[in-house]
Each structure stands twice: as structure tokens, then as C-alpha cells.
């Protein structure tokens, strides 16, 4: 009789000669006919300790090796390179920071017009473009000319 075989992904390799393999299968719901994804984890015996996290492996049913291990790794179908992240890298300071989000303007309410007027006027006066120094310069030059002319006469 042929032994049962499953294909899955190694999700843990922290034990000696044992890996945890997650096998995913699809089933159709009997009433609603929706295709559902079911996952199950198996502990499998890895005699040579070569499986690493993320590998796609084929496991086969075998005699009980321990209380939870009744499967063994037959072959590694696909190697998966996993980036090693050190704990010091996780706690490293952030190099770039995002610009702070601009606060949203409050929604216009039925408030008194005089309360809204200073809020509108204050930002315009605060910006240098709104002050318009070019427009103010001719007015300022005219009184100076008048004072110079009065002084000259």
C-alpha cells in the first residue's frame, strides 16, 4: 500500500532533526459550493537537518518517531532564501521620517462672521507674499517725496 504524501512549506526549523510543515489544501463547501482553504501543520523528521524556513518540501507518512512525529521529509522541492534580520536591526533608529500630515481644516459652521474674519486675515498677513512689498513701496515713496519737497522749499 502506498504511503500518504503531502506537499507544504517549512514554517519552523528550530528543533533538532524536526521541521514544522504547513500543508494547505482546498475543499468545497458541501452546501454553498464555496472553495475554502484549509491549513494543517505537521511535524516531520528531517534526518540531515537541511530544511530551512520557507522551503517547499514533500513529506511522507511513516512509523511513529515520537509523540507528534509520524511524517518524514522525502525531498526539498524548492529552496527559499529568507533574509536574516538581526534584533539590533529591528530596533535601529529610523533614517528617514515622513513629513507630518497637514491637519484638515474644520468644516464651516454657522458661526458669527466676525469670528471667522480674523482667522482668514491672520494667515494672509503672516505670509510674505500676501504683504506685497511692491505695492507698499510706491505709497511709502510718495510721502517721503512730499517731505523732501517741503524741506527743499
C-alpha positions as CSV (number, residue, x, y, z in Angstrom):
1,X,0.0,0.0,0.0
2,X,1.3,3.4,-0.9
3,X,2.1,5.8,1.8
4,X,0.4,9.2,2.1
5,X,2.4,12.2,0.8
6,X,1.8,15.9,1.3
7,X,3.5,19.0,-0.1
8,X,3.9,22.0,2.2
9,X,6.1,24.9,3.3
10,X,8.5,24.7,6.3
11,X,7.3,27.2,8.9
12,X,9.7,26.3,11.7
13,X,13.1,24.7,11.8
14,X,14.1,25.5,15.4
15,X,14.1,21.9,16.7
16,X,16.9,19.3,16.1
17,X,16.0,17.0,13.2
18,X,12.4,18.2,13.2
19,X,10.6,20.7,11.0
20,X,7.1,22.0,11.1
21,X,5.5,21.9,7.7
22,X,2.3,23.8,6.8
23,X,0.2,21.9,4.3
24,X,-2.6,23.8,2.5
25,X,-5.5,22.1,0.8
26,X,-8.7,23.4,-0.8
27,X,-12.1,21.9,-0.1
28,X,-15.5,22.8,-1.5
29,X,-18.3,23.6,1.0
30,X,-21.0,20.9,0.6
31,X,-23.9,23.3,0.7
32,X,-22.7,26.6,-0.5
33,X,-20.1,25.3,-3.0
34,X,-17.6,27.9,-1.9
35,X,-13.9,26.9,-2.3
36,X,-12.3,27.1,1.1
37,X,-8.6,27.0,2.0
38,X,-7.7,24.6,4.9
39,X,-4.3,24.5,6.5
40,X,-2.7,22.0,8.8
41,X,0.7,21.8,10.4
42,X,2.7,18.5,10.6
43,X,5.9,17.8,12.5
44,X,8.2,16.0,10.1
45,X,11.5,14.2,10.7
46,X,14.5,15.8,8.9
47,X,17.4,13.4,9.4
48,X,20.1,15.6,7.9
49,X,18.8,18.9,9.3
50,X,19.0,20.6,5.9
51,X,15.5,22.2,5.7
52,X,15.3,25.9,6.4
53,X,12.4,28.2,6.9
54,X,10.4,28.8,3.7
55,X,11.5,25.7,1.9
56,X,8.8,23.8,-0.1
57,X,9.1,20.1,0.9
58,X,7.3,16.8,0.2
59,X,6.6,14.8,3.4
60,X,5.6,11.2,3.6
61,X,3.8,9.3,6.3
62,X,6.0,6.8,8.3
63,X,6.0,4.9,11.6
64,X,5.7,7.0,14.7
65,X,9.1,8.5,15.5
66,X,7.8,10.4,18.6
67,X,4.6,11.5,20.2
68,X,3.9,14.1,17.5
69,X,6.1,13.0,14.6
70,X,4.6,10.5,12.1
71,X,6.0,12.1,8.9
72,X,9.4,12.4,7.4
73,X,10.8,14.8,4.8
74,X,11.3,12.9,1.5
75,X,12.6,15.8,-0.7
76,X,13.1,19.5,-0.8
77,X,11.2,20.8,-3.9
78,X,12.1,24.4,-3.7
79,X,14.7,26.3,-1.7
80,X,13.6,29.7,-0.3
81,X,16.1,32.3,0.8
82,X,15.0,34.1,3.9
83,X,16.6,37.4,4.9
84,X,18.3,37.3,8.2
85,X,17.1,40.2,10.3
86,X,19.0,40.7,13.5
87,X,17.3,42.1,16.6
88,X,19.6,45.1,16.5
89,X,18.3,46.0,13.0
90,X,14.7,45.9,14.2
91,X,15.4,48.4,16.9
92,X,17.7,50.6,14.8
93,X,16.7,54.3,14.6
94,X,14.7,55.4,11.6
95,X,16.8,57.1,9.0
96,X,14.1,58.9,7.1
97,X,10.9,60.3,8.6
98,X,7.8,61.1,6.7
99,X,6.5,64.6,6.5
100,X,3.9,65.4,9.1
101,X,0.4,65.2,7.8
102,X,-1.3,68.5,7.4
103,X,-4.4,68.9,9.6
104,X,-7.7,69.1,7.9
105,X,-9.5,72.4,8.0
106,X,-12.6,72.4,10.2
107,X,-15.9,72.2,8.5
108,X,-17.6,75.5,8.0
109,X,-20.2,76.1,10.6
110,X,-22.9,78.7,11.1
111,X,-20.7,80.8,13.3
112,X,-20.6,84.6,13.6
113,X,-18.9,86.4,10.7
114,X,-16.6,88.4,12.9
115,X,-15.3,85.2,14.5
116,X,-14.4,83.9,11.0
117,X,-12.8,87.1,9.7
118,X,-9.7,87.2,11.9
119,X,-8.9,83.6,11.1
120,X,-8.9,84.4,7.4
121,X,-7.0,87.6,7.7
122,X,-4.3,86.3,10.0
123,X,-2.8,83.7,7.6
124,X,-2.7,86.2,4.7
125,X,-0.8,88.8,6.8
126,X,1.6,86.1,8.0
127,X,2.8,85.1,4.6
128,X,5.4,87.4,2.9
129,X,3.7,87.1,-0.5
130,X,0.5,88.5,0.9
131,X,2.2,91.5,2.3
132,X,3.1,92.6,-1.3
133,X,6.1,94.9,-0.6
134,X,6.0,96.1,-4.3
135,X,2.5,97.6,-3.8
136,X,3.5,99.2,-0.5
137,X,6.7,100.8,-1.9
138,X,5.1,103.5,-4.1
139,X,2.8,104.6,-1.3
140,X,5.8,104.9,1.0
141,X,7.9,106.7,-1.6
142,X,5.2,109.4,-2.1
143,X,5.1,110.7,1.4
144,X,8.9,110.8,1.5
145,X,9.0,112.8,-1.7
146,X,6.5,115.2,-0.2
147,X,8.5,115.6,2.9
148,X,11.7,116.2,0.8
149,X,9.8,118.7,-1.3
150,X,8.6,120.6,1.8
151,X,12.1,120.6,3.2
152,X,13.5,121.9,-0.1
153,X,11.0,124.8,-0.3
